[in-house]
Amino acid sequence: MKRTMQKTRKRINKPKDCYYCKSETLPDYKDTKSVDRFVSERGKIMGKMYSGLCQKHQGKLTEAIKRARHLALLPFIVRPS
């Protein structure tokens, strides 16, 4: 029998510590400095893999960013100049 080689991607899983678990705080829309570090330069919310947050805090962070955008504390889109 002929075996076929499957292409597999090797992922290097680096254990990242959650920023909010370490500091024992929750993401807050009023604290734009801590929330802004998880927004890319184009204005997109970073994913769990890049931010290193746990699932619980990633959901709370998304909610805080959306609230801050609605109150005009953070921009929706950053246009390149």
Buried (B, 14 or more C-beta within 10 A) or exposed (E): EEEEEEEEEEEEEEEEEBBBEEEEEEBBBEBBEBBEEBBEEEBEBBEBEEBBBBEEBBEBBBEBBBBBBEEEBBEEEEEEE
